[in-house]
Amino acid sequence: MSEKLEQQLNNPLHGVKLVDVLNHLVSYYGFEELGSKISIRCFTHDPSINSSLKFLRKTPWARTKVEQLYLKNTKQKS
């Protein structure tokens, strides 16, 4: 098995779309609480799923924070 394939299989976000991650967090926390947990403008000023997706796709550090919160949130539910 190639190293890259093995890394993907071990990646807990493999096969999970960013839109699904964001929808989960927004439905769980709401934009207001999400903005207090991750202080980025797309969550605190006129938030929407589409504007947040656009920002997160262009901003790796913000996407990483969102993905980490998603993983933390979904691990606690298990």
N, CA, C, O and CB atoms as a CASP TS submission, in Angstrom:
PFRMAT TS
TARGET T0000
AUTHOR 0000-0000-0000
METHOD Language model
MODEL 1
PARENT N/A
ATOM      1  N   MET     1       0.849  -1.179   0.000  1.00  0.00           N
ATOM      2  CA  MET     1       0.000   0.000   0.000  1.00  0.00           C
ATOM      3  C   MET     1       0.893   1.239   0.000  1.00  0.00           C
ATOM      4  O   MET     1       1.888   1.297   0.722  1.00  0.00           O
ATOM      5  CB  MET     1      -0.965   0.000   1.226  1.00  0.00           C
ATOM      6  N   SER     2       0.530   2.223  -0.812  1.00  0.00           N
ATOM      7  CA  SER     2       1.359   3.419  -0.881  1.00  0.00           C
ATOM      8  C   SER     2       1.225   4.236   0.402  1.00  0.00           C
ATOM      9  O   SER     2       0.223   4.152   1.112  1.00  0.00           O
ATOM     10  CB  SER     2       0.975   4.271  -2.102  1.00  0.00           C
ATOM     11  N   GLU     3       2.249   5.018   0.677  1.00  0.00           N
ATOM     12  CA  GLU     3       2.262   5.832   1.895  1.00  0.00           C
ATOM     13  C   GLU     3       1.124   6.853   1.882  1.00  0.00           C
ATOM     14  O   GLU     3       0.487   7.098   2.907  1.00  0.00           O
ATOM     15  CB  GLU     3       3.616   6.550   2.046  1.00  0.00           C
ATOM     16  N   LYS     4       0.876   7.443   0.716  1.00  0.00           N
ATOM     17  CA  LYS     4      -0.180   8.453   0.614  1.00  0.00           C
ATOM     18  C   LYS     4      -1.556   7.840   0.885  1.00  0.00           C
ATOM     19  O   LYS     4      -2.368   8.434   1.595  1.00  0.00           O
ATOM     20  CB  LYS     4      -0.160   9.110  -0.778  1.00  0.00           C
ATOM     21  N   LEU     5      -1.819   6.671   0.333  1.00  0.00           N
ATOM     22  CA  LEU     5      -3.093   5.987   0.577  1.00  0.00           C
ATOM     23  C   LEU     5      -3.237   5.624   2.043  1.00  0.00           C
ATOM     24  O   LEU     5      -4.320   5.755   2.612  1.00  0.00           O
ATOM     25  CB  LEU     5      -3.207   4.726  -0.291  1.00  0.00           C
ATOM     26  N   GLU     6      -2.167   5.173   2.655  1.00  0.00           N
ATOM     27  CA  GLU     6      -2.197   4.819   4.068  1.00  0.00           C
ATOM     28  C   GLU     6      -2.489   6.050   4.927  1.00  0.00           C
ATOM     29  O   GLU     6      -3.232   5.960   5.905  1.00  0.00           O
ATOM     30  CB  GLU     6      -0.866   4.178   4.489  1.00  0.00           C
ATOM     31  N   GLN     7      -1.914   7.190   4.571  1.00  0.00           N
ATOM     32  CA  GLN     7      -2.178   8.428   5.314  1.00  0.00           C
ATOM     33  C   GLN     7      -3.652   8.798   5.205  1.00  0.00           C
ATOM     34  O   GLN     7      -4.261   9.205   6.195  1.00  0.00           O
ATOM     35  CB  GLN     7      -1.291   9.587   4.787  1.00  0.00           C
ATOM     36  N   GLN     8      -4.239   8.660   4.003  1.00  0.00           N
ATOM     37  CA  GLN     8      -5.649   8.989   3.821  1.00  0.00           C
ATOM     38  C   GLN     8      -6.542   8.066   4.642  1.00  0.00           C
ATOM     39  O   GLN     8      -7.529   8.515   5.225  1.00  0.00           O
ATOM     40  CB  GLN     8      -6.026   8.904   2.344  1.00  0.00           C
ATOM     41  N   LEU     9      -6.204   6.784   4.693  1.00  0.00           N
ATOM     42  CA  LEU     9      -7.006   5.844   5.459  1.00  0.00           C
ATOM     43  C   LEU     9      -6.952   6.145   6.953  1.00  0.00           C
ATOM     44  O   LEU     9      -7.912   5.882   7.678  1.00  0.00           O
ATOM     45  CB  LEU     9      -6.537   4.424   5.197  1.00  0.00           C
ATOM     46  N   ASN    10      -5.835   6.695   7.411  1.00  0.00           N
ATOM     47  CA  ASN    10      -5.682   7.051   8.820  1.00  0.00           C
ATOM     48  C   ASN    10      -6.213   8.450   9.133  1.00  0.00           C
ATOM     49  O   ASN    10      -6.258   8.844  10.298  1.00  0.00           O
ATOM     50  CB  ASN    10      -4.224   6.961   9.218  1.00  0.00           C
ATOM     51  N   ASN    11      -6.611   9.196   8.118  1.00  0.00           N
ATOM     52  CA  ASN    11      -7.105  10.559   8.298  1.00  0.00           C
ATOM     53  C   ASN    11      -8.579  10.505   8.699  1.00  0.00           C
ATOM     54  O   ASN    11      -9.408  10.043   7.914  1.00  0.00           O
ATOM     55  CB  ASN    11      -6.912  11.402   6.996  1.00  0.00           C
ATOM     56  N   PRO    12      -8.925  10.968   9.909  1.00  0.00           N
ATOM     57  CA  PRO    12     -10.321  10.899  10.355  1.00  0.00           C
ATOM     58  C   PRO    12     -11.261  11.780   9.525  1.00  0.00           C
ATOM     59  O   PRO    12     -12.478  11.599   9.581  1.00  0.00           O
ATOM     60  CB  PRO    12     -10.410  11.302  11.812  1.00  0.00           C
ATOM     61  N   LEU    13     -10.717  12.729   8.759  1.00  0.00           N
ATOM     62  CA  LEU    13     -11.549  13.590   7.921  1.00  0.00           C
ATOM     63  C   LEU    13     -11.635  13.101   6.482  1.00  0.00           C
ATOM     64  O   LEU    13     -12.263  13.751   5.645  1.00  0.00           O
ATOM     65  CB  LEU    13     -11.014  14.998   7.943  1.00  0.00           C
ATOM     66  N   HIS    14     -11.009  11.960   6.182  1.00  0.00           N
ATOM     67  CA  HIS    14     -11.044  11.424   4.818  1.00  0.00           C
ATOM     68  C   HIS    14     -12.487  11.130   4.416  1.00  0.00           C
ATOM     69  O   HIS    14     -13.190  10.384   5.098  1.00  0.00           O
ATOM     70  CB  HIS    14     -10.176  10.140   4.706  1.00  0.00           C
ATOM     71  N   GLY    15     -12.921  11.722   3.305  1.00  0.00           N
ATOM     72  CA  GLY    15     -14.275  11.501   2.809  1.00  0.00           C
ATOM     73  C   GLY    15     -15.313  12.430   3.405  1.00  0.00           C
ATOM     74  O   GLY    15     -16.486  12.355   3.039  1.00  0.00           O
ATOM     75  N   VAL    16     -14.911  13.305   4.317  1.00  0.00           N
ATOM     76  CA  VAL    16     -15.832  14.249   4.933  1.00  0.00           C
ATOM     77  C   VAL    16     -15.651  15.598   4.237  1.00  0.00           C
ATOM     78  O   VAL    16     -14.550  16.148   4.208  1.00  0.00           O
ATOM     79  CB  VAL    16     -15.585  14.365   6.482  1.00  0.00           C
ATOM     80  N   LYS    17     -16.734  16.121   3.682  1.00  0.00           N
ATOM     81  CA  LYS    17     -16.664  17.397   2.958  1.00  0.00           C
ATOM     82  C   LYS    17     -16.677  18.561   3.932  1.00  0.00           C
ATOM     83  O   LYS    17     -17.284  18.494   5.001  1.00  0.00           O
ATOM     84  CB  LYS    17     -17.832  17.526   1.964  1.00  0.00           C
ATOM     85  N   LEU    18     -15.997  19.629   3.541  1.00  0.00           N
ATOM     86  CA  LEU    18     -15.953  20.828   4.378  1.00  0.00           C
ATOM     87  C   LEU    18     -17.356  21.362   4.651  1.00  0.00           C
ATOM     88  O   LEU    18     -17.640  21.809   5.762  1.00  0.00           O
ATOM     89  CB  LEU    18     -15.100  21.911   3.712  1.00  0.00           C
ATOM     90  N   VAL    19     -18.223  21.321   3.663  1.00  0.00           N
ATOM     91  CA  VAL    19     -19.595  21.804   3.857  1.00  0.00           C
ATOM     92  C   VAL    19     -20.308  20.985   4.939  1.00  0.00           C
ATOM     93  O   VAL    19     -21.095  21.536   5.709  1.00  0.00           O
ATOM     94  CB  VAL    19     -20.386  21.736   2.527  1.00  0.00           C
ATOM     95  N   ASP    20     -20.040  19.680   5.003  1.00  0.00           N
ATOM     96  CA  ASP    20     -20.656  18.836   6.032  1.00  0.00           C
ATOM     97  C   ASP    20     -20.100  19.151   7.414  1.00  0.00           C
ATOM     98  O   ASP    20     -20.839  19.160   8.399  1.00  0.00           O
ATOM     99  CB  ASP    20     -20.438  17.357   5.708  1.00  0.00           C
ATOM    100  N   VAL    21     -18.795  19.410   7.487  1.00  0.00           N
ATOM    101  CA  VAL    21     -18.162  19.805   8.749  1.00  0.00           C
ATOM    102  C   VAL    21     -18.796  21.099   9.248  1.00  0.00           C
ATOM    103  O   VAL    21     -19.186  21.199  10.411  1.00  0.00           O
ATOM    104  CB  VAL    21     -16.623  19.979   8.573  1.00  0.00           C
ATOM    105  N   LEU    22     -18.895  22.082   8.366  1.00  0.00           N
ATOM    106  CA  LEU    22     -19.438  23.388   8.751  1.00  0.00           C
ATOM    107  C   LEU    22     -20.911  23.280   9.132  1.00  0.00           C
ATOM    108  O   LEU    22     -21.330  23.854  10.138  1.00  0.00           O
ATOM    109  CB  LEU    22     -19.264  24.397   7.608  1.00  0.00           C
ATOM    110  N   ASN    23     -21.695  22.562   8.351  1.00  0.00           N
ATOM    111  CA  ASN    23     -23.116  22.391   8.684  1.00  0.00           C
ATOM    112  C   ASN    23     -23.290  21.725  10.043  1.00  0.00           C
ATOM    113  O   ASN    23     -24.170  22.112  10.812  1.00  0.00           O
ATOM    114  CB  ASN    23     -23.823  21.563   7.604  1.00  0.00           C
ATOM    115  N   HIS    24     -22.468  20.733  10.344  1.00  0.00           N
ATOM    116  CA  HIS    24     -22.544  20.062  11.635  1.00  0.00           C
ATOM    117  C   HIS    24     -22.265  21.045  12.775  1.00  0.00           C
ATOM    118  O   HIS    24     -23.011  21.108  13.752  1.00  0.00           O
ATOM    119  CB  HIS    24     -21.552  18.889  11.687  1.00  0.00           C
ATOM    120  N   LEU    25     -21.180  21.809  12.633  1.00  0.00           N
ATOM    121  CA  LEU    25     -20.804  22.743  13.697  1.00  0.00           C
ATOM    122  C   LEU    25     -21.841  23.847  13.873  1.00  0.00           C
ATOM    123  O   LEU    25     -22.151  24.232  15.000  1.00  0.00           O
ATOM    124  CB  LEU    25     -19.440  23.359  13.400  1.00  0.00           C
ATOM    125  N   VAL    26     -22.377  24.358  12.771  1.00  0.00           N
ATOM    126  CA  VAL    26     -23.382  25.424  12.860  1.00  0.00           C
ATOM    127  C   VAL    26     -24.672  24.883  13.481  1.00  0.00           C
ATOM    128  O   VAL    26     -25.306  25.572  14.279  1.00  0.00           O
ATOM    129  CB  VAL    26     -23.669  26.026  11.457  1.00  0.00           C
ATOM    130  N   SER    27     -25.060  23.674  13.129  1.00  0.00           N
ATOM    131  CA  SER    27     -26.278  23.125  13.729  1.00  0.00           C
ATOM    132  C   SER    27     -26.065  22.801  15.209  1.00  0.00           C
ATOM    133  O   SER    27     -27.000  22.894  16.005  1.00  0.00           O
ATOM    134  CB  SER    27     -26.725  21.864  12.971  1.00  0.00           C
ATOM    135  N   TYR    28     -24.852  22.425  15.576  1.00  0.00           N
ATOM    136  CA  TYR    28     -24.561  22.079  16.974  1.00  0.00           C
ATOM    137  C   TYR    28     -24.396  23.330  17.844  1.00  0.00           C
ATOM    138  O   TYR    28     -24.988  23.430  18.918  1.00  0.00           O
ATOM    139  CB  TYR    28     -23.290  21.218  17.052  1.00  0.00           C
ATOM    140  N   TYR    29     -23.588  24.278  17.371  1.00  0.00           N
ATOM    141  CA  TYR    29     -23.268  25.463  18.171  1.00  0.00           C
ATOM    142  C   TYR    29     -24.069  26.704  17.781  1.00  0.00           C
ATOM    143  O   TYR    29     -24.395  27.528  18.636  1.00  0.00           O
ATOM    144  CB  TYR    29     -21.805  25.767  18.050  1.00  0.00           C
ATOM    145  N   GLY    30     -24.384  26.836  16.499  1.00  0.00           N
ATOM    146  CA  GLY    30     -24.914  28.107  15.988  1.00  0.00           C
ATOM    147  C   GLY    30     -23.742  29.027  15.684  1.00  0.00           C
ATOM    148  O   GLY    30     -22.655  28.863  16.238  1.00  0.00           O
ATOM    149  N   PHE    31     -23.967  29.993  14.801  1.00  0.00           N
ATOM    150  CA  PHE    31     -22.865  30.871  14.402  1.00  0.00           C
ATOM    151  C   PHE    31     -22.330  31.705  15.570  1.00  0.00           C
ATOM    152  O   PHE    31     -21.127  31.954  15.654  1.00  0.00           O
ATOM    153  CB  PHE    31     -23.320  31.793  13.283  1.00  0.00           C
ATOM    154  N   GLU    32     -23.213  32.133  16.463  1.00  0.00           N
ATOM    155  CA  GLU    32     -22.764  32.999  17.566  1.00  0.00           C
ATOM    156  C   GLU    32     -21.759  32.283  18.467  1.00  0.00           C
ATOM    157  O   GLU    32     -20.690  32.820  18.754  1.00  0.00           O
ATOM    158  CB  GLU    32     -23.966  33.469  18.399  1.00  0.00           C
ATOM    159  N   GLU    33     -22.096  31.087  18.906  1.00  0.00           N
ATOM    160  CA  GLU    33     -21.171  30.337  19.765  1.00  0.00           C
ATOM    161  C   GLU    33     -19.936  29.867  18.989  1.00  0.00           C
ATOM    162  O   GLU    33     -18.826  29.844  19.521  1.00  0.00           O
ATOM    163  CB  GLU    33     -21.887  29.129  20.386  1.00  0.00           C
ATOM    164  N   LEU    34     -20.148  29.493  17.727  1.00  0.00           N
ATOM    165  CA  LEU    34     -19.020  29.088  16.897  1.00  0.00           C
ATOM    166  C   LEU    34     -18.029  30.245  16.755  1.00  0.00           C
ATOM    167  O   LEU    34     -16.817  30.033  16.789  1.00  0.00           O
ATOM    168  CB  LEU    34     -19.507  28.617  15.508  1.00  0.00           C
ATOM    169  N   GLY    35     -18.541  31.458  16.596  1.00  0.00           N
ATOM    170  CA  GLY    35     -17.694  32.646  16.509  1.00  0.00           C
ATOM    171  C   GLY    35     -16.949  32.930  17.805  1.00  0.00           C
ATOM    172  O   GLY    35     -15.857  33.498  17.781  1.00  0.00           O
ATOM    173  N   SER    36     -17.532  32.540  18.937  1.00  0.00           N
ATOM    174  CA  SER    36     -16.813  32.738  20.203  1.00  0.00           C
ATOM    175  C   SER    36     -15.750  31.658  20.410  1.00  0.00           C
ATOM    176  O   SER    36     -14.737  31.902  21.066  1.00  0.00           O
ATOM    177  CB  SER    36     -17.800  32.738  21.386  1.00  0.00           C
ATOM    178  N   LYS    37     -15.974  30.471  19.856  1.00  0.00           N
ATOM    179  CA  LYS    37     -14.989  29.389  19.963  1.00  0.00           C
ATOM    180  C   LYS    37     -13.838  29.578  18.985  1.00  0.00           C
ATOM    181  O   LYS    37     -12.680  29.326  19.319  1.00  0.00           O
ATOM    182  CB  LYS    37     -15.658  28.038  19.718  1.00  0.00           C
ATOM    183  N   ILE    38     -14.164  30.026  17.771  1.00  0.00           N
ATOM    184  CA  ILE    38     -13.159  30.285  16.734  1.00  0.00           C
ATOM    185  C   ILE    38     -13.412  31.705  16.246  1.00  0.00           C
ATOM    186  O   ILE    38     -14.339  31.956  15.475  1.00  0.00           O
ATOM    187  CB  ILE    38     -13.235  29.226  15.540  1.00  0.00           C
ATOM    188  N   SER    39     -12.588  32.613  16.698  1.00  0.00           N
ATOM    189  CA  SER    39     -12.824  34.027  16.418  1.00  0.00           C
ATOM    190  C   SER    39     -12.347  34.410  15.015  1.00  0.00           C
ATOM    191  O   SER    39     -11.242  34.917  14.825  1.00  0.00           O
ATOM    192  CB  SER    39     -12.122  34.894  17.463  1.00  0.00           C
ATOM    193  N   ILE    40     -13.219  34.150  14.049  1.00  0.00           N
ATOM    194  CA  ILE    40     -12.948  34.593  12.689  1.00  0.00           C
ATOM    195  C   ILE    40     -14.178  35.353  12.190  1.00  0.00           C
ATOM    196  O   ILE    40     -15.319  35.015  12.504  1.00  0.00           O
ATOM    197  CB  ILE    40     -12.603  33.381  11.750  1.00  0.00           C
ATOM    198  N   ARG    41     -13.907  36.364  11.422  1.00  0.00           N
ATOM    199  CA  ARG    41     -14.943  37.303  10.997  1.00  0.00           C
ATOM    200  C   ARG    41     -16.120  36.641  10.270  1.00  0.00           C
ATOM    201  O   ARG    41     -17.259  37.082  10.418  1.00  0.00           O
ATOM    202  CB  ARG    41     -14.333  38.341  10.105  1.00  0.00           C
ATOM    203  N   CYS    42     -15.863  35.608   9.502  1.00  0.00           N
ATOM    204  CA  CYS    42     -16.951  34.981   8.748  1.00  0.00           C
ATOM    205  C   CYS    42     -17.983  34.320   9.668  1.00  0.00           C
ATOM    206  O   CYS    42     -19.086  34.005   9.222  1.00  0.00           O
ATOM    207  CB  CYS    42     -16.383  33.943   7.781  1.00  0.00           C
ATOM    208  N   PHE    43     -17.644  34.106  10.945  1.00  0.00           N
ATOM    209  CA  PHE    43     -18.594  33.555  11.907  1.00  0.00           C
ATOM    210  C   PHE    43     -19.241  34.644  12.765  1.00  0.00           C
ATOM    211  O   PHE    43     -20.284  34.410  13.376  1.00  0.00           O
ATOM    212  CB  PHE    43     -17.899  32.541  12.801  1.00  0.00           C
ATOM    213  N   THR    44     -18.637  35.821  12.814  1.00  0.00           N
ATOM    214  CA  THR    44     -19.117  36.848  13.743  1.00  0.00           C
ATOM    215  C   THR    44     -19.809  38.027  13.073  1.00  0.00           C
ATOM    216  O   THR    44     -20.566  38.736  13.737  1.00  0.00           O
ATOM    217  CB  THR    44     -17.978  37.356  14.549  1.00  0.00           C
ATOM    218  N   HIS    45     -19.582  38.264  11.801  1.00  0.00           N
ATOM    219  CA  HIS    45     -20.164  39.411  11.099  1.00  0.00           C
ATOM    220  C   HIS    45     -20.952  38.935   9.883  1.00  0.00           C
ATOM    221  O   HIS    45     -20.366  38.510   8.887  1.00  0.00           O
ATOM    222  CB  HIS    45     -19.060  40.409  10.669  1.00  0.00           C
ATOM    223  N   ASP    46     -22.262  39.004   9.962  1.00  0.00           N
ATOM    224  CA  ASP    46     -23.153  38.608   8.878  1.00  0.00           C
ATOM    225  C   ASP    46     -22.810  37.200   8.373  1.00  0.00           C
ATOM    226  O   ASP    46     -22.526  37.028   7.187  1.00  0.00           O
ATOM    227  CB  ASP    46     -23.071  39.621   7.725  1.00  0.00           C
ATOM    228  N   PRO    47     -22.833  36.198   9.251  1.00  0.00           N
ATOM    229  CA  PRO    47     -22.380  34.859   8.870  1.00  0.00           C
ATOM    230  C   PRO    47     -23.359  34.130   7.949  1.00  0.00           C
ATOM    231  O   PRO    47     -24.574  34.308   8.043  1.00  0.00           O
ATOM    232  CB  PRO    47     -22.150  34.032  10.110  1.00  0.00           C
ATOM    233  N   SER    48     -22.813  33.320   7.074  1.00  0.00           N
ATOM    234  CA  SER    48     -23.597  32.403   6.257  1.00  0.00           C
ATOM    235  C   SER    48     -22.708  31.212   5.919  1.00  0.00           C
ATOM    236  O   SER    48     -21.482  31.292   5.993  1.00  0.00           O
ATOM    237  CB  SER    48     -24.137  33.105   4.957  1.00  0.00           C
ATOM    238  N   ILE    49     -23.338  30.127   5.553  1.00  0.00           N
ATOM    239  CA  ILE    49     -22.580  28.931   5.182  1.00  0.00           C
ATOM    240  C   ILE    49     -21.707  29.234   3.968  1.00  0.00           C
ATOM    241  O   ILE    49     -20.520  28.909   3.961  1.00  0.00           O
ATOM    242  CB  ILE    49     -23.532  27.741   4.887  1.00  0.00           C
ATOM    243  N   ASN    50     -22.290  29.854   2.943  1.00  0.00           N
ATOM    244  CA  ASN    50     -21.540  30.110   1.710  1.00  0.00           C
ATOM    245  C   ASN    50     -20.341  31.023   1.918  1.00  0.00           C
ATOM    246  O   ASN    50     -19.258  30.742   1.405  1.00  0.00           O
ATOM    247  CB  ASN    50     -22.449  30.714   0.676  1.00  0.00           C
ATOM    248  N   SER    51     -20.516  32.118   2.666  1.00  0.00           N
ATOM    249  CA  SER    51     -19.378  33.025   2.884  1.00  0.00           C
ATOM    250  C   SER    51     -18.311  32.353   3.739  1.00  0.00           C
ATOM    251  O   SER    51     -17.118  32.572   3.530  1.00  0.00           O
ATOM    252  CB  SER    51     -19.847  34.336   3.555  1.00  0.00           C
ATOM    253  N   SER    52     -18.730  31.546   4.691  1.00  0.00           N
ATOM    254  CA  SER    52     -17.776  30.835   5.537  1.00  0.00           C
ATOM    255  C   SER    52     -16.991  29.800   4.734  1.00  0.00           C
ATOM    256  O   SER    52     -15.777  29.671   4.897  1.00  0.00           O
ATOM    257  CB  SER    52     -18.503  30.156   6.702  1.00  0.00           C
ATOM    258  N   LEU    53     -17.683  29.068   3.869  1.00  0.00           N
ATOM    259  CA  LEU    53     -16.998  28.084   3.022  1.00  0.00           C
ATOM    260  C   LEU    53     -15.969  28.757   2.134  1.00  0.00           C
ATOM    261  O   LEU    53     -14.850  28.264   1.990  1.00  0.00           O
ATOM    262  CB  LEU    53     -18.008  27.314   2.161  1.00  0.00           C
ATOM    263  N   LYS    54     -16.341  29.876   1.542  1.00  0.00           N
ATOM    264  CA  LYS    54     -15.434  30.604   0.654  1.00  0.00           C
ATOM    265  C   LYS    54     -14.167  31.011   1.410  1.00  0.00           C
ATOM    266  O   LYS    54     -13.056  30.847   0.906  1.00  0.00           O
ATOM    267  CB  LYS    54     -16.134  31.854   0.063  1.00  0.00           C
ATOM    268  N   PHE    55     -14.342  31.539   2.618  1.00  0.00           N
ATOM    269  CA  PHE    55     -13.203  31.964   3.427  1.00  0.00           C
ATOM    270  C   PHE    55     -12.352  30.765   3.853  1.00  0.00           C
ATOM    271  O   PHE    55     -11.127  30.800   3.739  1.00  0.00           O
ATOM    272  CB  PHE    55     -13.686  32.736   4.663  1.00  0.00           C
ATOM    273  N   LEU    56     -12.994  29.714   4.340  1.00  0.00           N
ATOM    274  CA  LEU    56     -12.259  28.550   4.854  1.00  0.00           C
ATOM    275  C   LEU    56     -11.474  27.840   3.756  1.00  0.00           C
ATOM    276  O   LEU    56     -10.398  27.299   4.011  1.00  0.00           O
ATOM    277  CB  LEU    56     -13.223  27.567   5.514  1.00  0.00           C
ATOM    278  N   ARG    57     -12.003  27.839   2.544  1.00  0.00           N
ATOM    279  CA  ARG    57     -11.285  27.191   1.438  1.00  0.00           C
ATOM    280  C   ARG    57     -10.024  27.956   1.053  1.00  0.00           C
ATOM    281  O   ARG    57      -9.079  27.371   0.523  1.00  0.00           O
ATOM    282  CB  ARG    57     -12.198  27.063   0.221  1.00  0.00           C
ATOM    283  N   LYS    58     -10.005  29.264   1.320  1.00  0.00           N
ATOM    284  CA  LYS    58      -8.841  30.088   0.962  1.00  0.00           C
ATOM    285  C   LYS    58      -7.886  30.305   2.130  1.00  0.00           C
ATOM    286  O   LYS    58      -6.802  30.856   1.938  1.00  0.00           O
ATOM    287  CB  LYS    58      -9.302  31.429   0.439  1.00  0.00           C
ATOM    288  N   THR    59      -8.262  29.885   3.333  1.00  0.00           N
ATOM    289  CA  THR    59      -7.491  30.217   4.530  1.00  0.00           C
ATOM    290  C   THR    59      -7.173  28.943   5.327  1.00  0.00           C
ATOM    291  O   THR    59      -7.958  28.520   6.175  1.00  0.00           O
ATOM    292  CB  THR    59      -8.268  31.232   5.414  1.00  0.00           C
ATOM    293  N   PRO    60      -6.020  28.344   5.044  1.00  0.00           N
ATOM    294  CA  PRO    60      -5.686  27.051   5.677  1.00  0.00           C
ATOM    295  C   PRO    60      -5.701  27.056   7.208  1.00  0.00           C
ATOM    296  O   PRO    60      -6.169  26.088   7.808  1.00  0.00           O
ATOM    297  CB  PRO    60      -4.333  26.617   5.219  1.00  0.00           C
ATOM    298  N   TRP    61      -5.205  28.111   7.857  1.00  0.00           N
ATOM    299  CA  TRP    61      -5.163  28.117   9.323  1.00  0.00           C
ATOM    300  C   TRP    61      -6.579  28.099   9.905  1.00  0.00           C
ATOM    301  O   TRP    61      -6.822  27.448  10.921  1.00  0.00           O
ATOM    302  CB  TRP    61      -4.391  29.353   9.836  1.00  0.00           C
ATOM    303  N   ALA    62      -7.499  28.801   9.275  1.00  0.00           N
ATOM    304  CA  ALA    62      -8.883  28.835   9.773  1.00  0.00           C
ATOM    305  C   ALA    62      -9.563  27.494   9.545  1.00  0.00           C
ATOM    306  O   ALA    62     -10.293  27.004  10.407  1.00  0.00           O
ATOM    307  CB  ALA    62      -9.686  29.962   9.085  1.00  0.00           C
ATOM    308  N   ARG    63      -9.321  26.902   8.381  1.00  0.00           N
ATOM    309  CA  ARG    63      -9.898  25.592   8.079  1.00  0.00           C
ATOM    310  C   ARG    63      -9.409  24.554   9.085  1.00  0.00           C
ATOM    311  O   ARG    63     -10.184  23.716   9.545  1.00  0.00           O
ATOM    312  CB  ARG    63      -9.540  25.158   6.640  1.00  0.00           C
ATOM    313  N   THR    64      -8.125  24.611   9.424  1.00  0.00           N
ATOM    314  CA  THR    64      -7.564  23.681  10.402  1.00  0.00           C
ATOM    315  C   THR    64      -8.266  23.814  11.746  1.00  0.00           C
ATOM    316  O   THR    64      -8.577  22.807  12.383  1.00  0.00           O
ATOM    317  CB  THR    64      -6.061  23.921  10.569  1.00  0.00           C
ATOM    318  N   LYS    65      -8.520  25.046  12.186  1.00  0.00           N
ATOM    319  CA  LYS    65      -9.212  25.253  13.470  1.00  0.00           C
ATOM    320  C   LYS    65     -10.622  24.678  13.435  1.00  0.00           C
ATOM    321  O   LYS    65     -11.070  24.061  14.401  1.00  0.00           O
ATOM    322  CB  LYS    65      -9.269  26.751  13.815  1.00  0.00           C
ATOM    323  N   VAL    66     -11.315  24.879  12.325  1.00  0.00           N
ATOM    324  CA  VAL    66     -12.676  24.354  12.181  1.00  0.00           C
ATOM    325  C   VAL    66     -12.657  22.823  12.186  1.00  0.00           C
ATOM    326  O   VAL    66     -13.482  22.191  12.847  1.00  0.00           O
ATOM    327  CB  VAL    66     -13.328  24.881  10.876  1.00  0.00           C
ATOM    328  N   GLU    67     -11.729  22.240  11.459  1.00  0.00           N
ATOM    329  CA  GLU    67     -11.634  20.779  11.412  1.00  0.00           C
ATOM    330  C   GLU    67     -11.274  20.201  12.776  1.00  0.00           C
ATOM    331  O   GLU    67     -11.793  19.151  13.158  1.00  0.00           O
ATOM    332  CB  GLU    67     -10.597  20.349  10.372  1.00  0.00           C
ATOM    333  N   GLN    68     -10.392  20.872  13.515  1.00  0.00           N
ATOM    334  CA  GLN    68     -10.031  20.393  14.857  1.00  0.00           C
ATOM    335  C   GLN    68     -11.233  20.444  15.800  1.00  0.00           C
ATOM    336  O   GLN    68     -11.437  19.524  16.593  1.00  0.00           O
ATOM    337  CB  GLN    68      -8.873  21.232  15.433  1.00  0.00           C
ATOM    338  N   LEU    69     -12.025  21.509  15.719  1.00  0.00           N
ATOM    339  CA  LEU    69     -13.214  21.603  16.556  1.00  0.00           C
ATOM    340  C   LEU    69     -14.215  20.519  16.176  1.00  0.00           C
ATOM    341  O   LEU    69     -14.847  19.929  17.053  1.00  0.00           O
ATOM    342  CB  LEU    69     -13.855  22.993  16.431  1.00  0.00           C
ATOM    343  N   TYR    70     -14.366  20.255  14.906  1.00  0.00           N
ATOM    344  CA  TYR    70     -15.261  19.195  14.431  1.00  0.00           C
ATOM    345  C   TYR    70     -14.812  17.834  14.983  1.00  0.00           C
ATOM    346  O   TYR    70     -15.629  17.069  15.495  1.00  0.00           O
ATOM    347  CB  TYR    70     -15.296  19.164  12.875  1.00  0.00           C
ATOM    348  N   LEU    71     -13.524  17.542  14.878  1.00  0.00           N
ATOM    349  CA  LEU    71     -13.015  16.264  15.385  1.00  0.00           C
ATOM    350  C   LEU    71     -13.216  16.145  16.883  1.00  0.00           C
ATOM    351  O   LEU    71     -13.605  15.087  17.378  1.00  0.00           O
ATOM    352  CB  LEU    71     -11.536  16.107  15.047  1.00  0.00           C
ATOM    353  N   LYS    72     -12.955  17.220  17.607  1.00  0.00           N
ATOM    354  CA  LYS    72     -13.155  17.223  19.058  1.00  0.00           C
ATOM    355  C   LYS    72     -14.628  16.996  19.385  1.00  0.00           C
ATOM    356  O   LYS    72     -14.957  16.226  20.288  1.00  0.00           O
ATOM    357  CB  LYS    72     -12.665  18.554  19.676  1.00  0.00           C
ATOM    358  N   ASN    73     -15.503  17.661  18.656  1.00  0.00           N
ATOM    359  CA  ASN    73     -16.933  17.561  18.878  1.00  0.00           C
ATOM    360  C   ASN    73     -17.465  16.162  18.569  1.00  0.00           C
ATOM    361  O   ASN    73     -18.284  15.632  19.319  1.00  0.00           O
ATOM    362  CB  ASN    73     -17.657  18.586  18.038  1.00  0.00           C
ATOM    363  N   THR    74     -17.010  15.571  17.483  1.00  0.00           N
ATOM    364  CA  THR    74     -17.516  14.252  17.095  1.00  0.00           C
ATOM    365  C   THR    74     -16.908  13.147  17.958  1.00  0.00           C
ATOM    366  O   THR    74     -17.547  12.113  18.152  1.00  0.00           O
ATOM    367  CB  THR    74     -17.220  13.983  15.615  1.00  0.00           C
ATOM    368  N   LYS    75     -15.708  13.330  18.474  1.00  0.00           N
ATOM    369  CA  LYS    75     -15.113  12.340  19.383  1.00  0.00           C
ATOM    370  C   LYS    75     -15.871  12.282  20.704  1.00  0.00           C
ATOM    371  O   LYS    75     -16.051  11.204  21.270  1.00  0.00           O
ATOM    372  CB  LYS    75     -13.633  12.668  19.643  1.00  0.00           C
ATOM    373  N   GLN    76     -16.318  13.440  21.198  1.00  0.00           N
ATOM    374  CA  GLN    76     -17.032  13.487  22.466  1.00  0.00           C
ATOM    375  C   GLN    76     -18.377  12.783  22.373  1.00  0.00           C
ATOM    376  O   GLN    76     -18.868  12.247  23.366  1.00  0.00           O
ATOM    377  CB  GLN    76     -17.229  14.927  22.906  1.00  0.00           C
ATOM    378  N   LYS    77     -18.977  12.781  21.183  1.00  0.00           N
ATOM    379  CA  LYS    77     -20.270  12.136  20.994  1.00  0.00           C
ATOM    380  C   LYS    77     -20.157  10.631  20.956  1.00  0.00           C
ATOM    381  O   LYS    77     -21.116   9.931  21.280  1.00  0.00           O
ATOM    382  CB  LYS    77     -20.913  12.624  19.730  1.00  0.00           C
ATOM    383  N   SER    78     -18.983  10.111  20.562  1.00  0.00           N
ATOM    384  CA  SER    78     -18.806   8.663  20.408  1.00  0.00           C
ATOM    385  C   SER    78     -18.773   7.951  21.736  1.00  0.00           C
ATOM    386  O   SER    78     -18.630   6.729  21.779  1.00  0.00           O
ATOM    387  CB  SER    78     -17.538   8.365  19.647  1.00  0.00           C
TER
END
